[in-house]
Amino acid sequence: MEFGTSAISSPSPGDHVGGLPLGAALSAANPEVKFCDQTSKGYVMLNITRDRVVAELWAVSTIAAKPFGLKTVKTFAVSPIGVLTEL
C-alpha cells in the first residue's frame, strides 16, 4: 500500500486548473488510485500497529499565514493482508 502527499508549501497541479476536479479524474482513470486530492496542502499521519495501519490525510487551511487550521480529508485503514477500508 502506498500513501503519498505533496509538500505543504509547494503548488500542485490542482492549483493551476481552476476548479477542474483533477483528483477525481485521476482516480477514475487509474483503478489502483483509491483517492486523489490535487488541491489540499497537508500531510499523511500513519498509526502503525501489529493489527493494522491507519492513514489520516490532513490538510492545512493556509500556507501563507499563522495561525492555520487543520482538517482531516480522509482516513483509511489497511489490514495485515492488504485490505484497504475507508473509515
DOBA-40623 format. One line per 5 residues: number of its first residue (from 0); their letters; for each residue x negated, y negated, z of C-alpha. Coordinates in Angstrom, 2 decimals, always signed. Example, Ala and Ser with C-alpha at 12.3 -4.5 7.8 and 13.67 -1.06 7.14 Angstrom:
// DOBA-40623
0) AS) -12.30 +4.50 +7.80 | -13.67 +1.06 +7.14
//
This chain:
// DOBA-40623
0) MEFGT) +0.00 +0.00 +0.00 | -1.30 -3.45 -0.83 | -0.19 -6.75 +0.67 | -1.54 -9.97 -0.73 | -1.14 -13.69 -0.33
5) SAISS) -2.58 -16.81 -1.84 | -4.68 -19.23 +0.15 | -2.70 -21.65 +2.28 | -4.34 -24.73 +0.77 | -4.55 -23.67 -2.88
10) PSPGD) -1.96 -24.25 -5.59 | -0.23 -21.21 -7.01 | +1.31 -20.58 -10.44 | +4.75 -21.27 -8.94 | +3.68 -24.85 -8.18
15) HVGGL) +3.29 -25.54 -11.89 | +6.55 -24.17 -13.31 | +9.10 -26.47 -11.65 | +11.65 -24.18 -10.03 | +11.37 -21.30 -12.50
20) PLGAA) +11.87 -18.05 -10.49 | +8.41 -16.75 -11.38 | +8.17 -14.37 -8.41 | +11.44 -12.65 -9.26 | +10.40 -12.36 -12.91
25) LSAAN) +7.04 -10.79 -11.97 | +8.77 -8.33 -9.63 | +11.33 -7.40 -12.28 | +8.64 -6.80 -14.91 | +6.44 -4.69 -12.63
30) PEVKF) +8.26 -1.88 -10.78 | +5.34 -1.40 -8.39 | +5.76 -5.00 -7.13 | +8.43 -4.99 -4.43 | +8.32 -8.71 -3.59
35) CDQTS) +6.59 -11.72 -5.09 | +6.81 -15.33 -3.87 | +4.87 -17.75 -6.05 | +5.80 -20.94 -4.18 | +5.28 -20.40 -0.44
40) KGYVM) +1.95 -21.12 +1.22 | +1.09 -18.81 +4.06 | -0.42 -15.59 +5.26 | +0.28 -11.93 +5.99 | +0.19 -10.75 +9.60
45) LNITR) -0.37 -7.00 +9.94 | +0.57 -4.99 +13.01 | -1.08 -1.59 +12.65 | -0.19 +1.32 +14.92 | -0.54 +5.07 +14.61
50) DRVVA) +3.13 +5.32 +13.57 | +3.44 +2.52 +11.02 | +2.14 -0.71 +9.57 | +4.35 -3.78 +9.81 | +3.54 -6.66 +7.47
55) ELWAV) +5.07 -10.05 +8.18 | +4.77 -12.60 +5.38 | +4.68 -16.06 +6.95 | +4.99 -19.44 +5.22 | +3.93 -22.87 +6.43
60) STIAA) +6.24 -25.82 +5.80 | +3.50 -28.10 +4.51 | -0.19 -28.01 +3.77 | -0.51 -31.79 +3.78 | +0.12 -32.76 +7.43
65) KPFGL) +0.27 -31.67 +11.04 | +2.37 -30.56 +12.74 | +3.69 -27.91 +10.38 | +6.45 -25.37 +10.76 | +6.32 -21.61 +10.28
70) KTVKT) +8.94 -19.24 +8.94 | +8.99 -15.55 +8.19 | +9.55 -14.99 +4.47 | +9.77 -11.16 +4.50 | +8.91 -8.26 +6.78
75) FAVSP) +8.03 -4.77 +5.57 | +7.15 -1.54 +7.36 | +5.09 +1.29 +5.92 | +5.22 +4.82 +7.32 | +2.15 +7.08 +7.56
80) IGVLT) +3.24 +8.81 +4.33 | +3.56 +5.50 +2.46 | +7.32 +4.87 +2.56 | +7.99 +1.12 +2.36 | +11.02 -0.33 +4.15
85) EL) +12.14 -3.96 +4.25 | +13.01 -4.99 +7.79
//
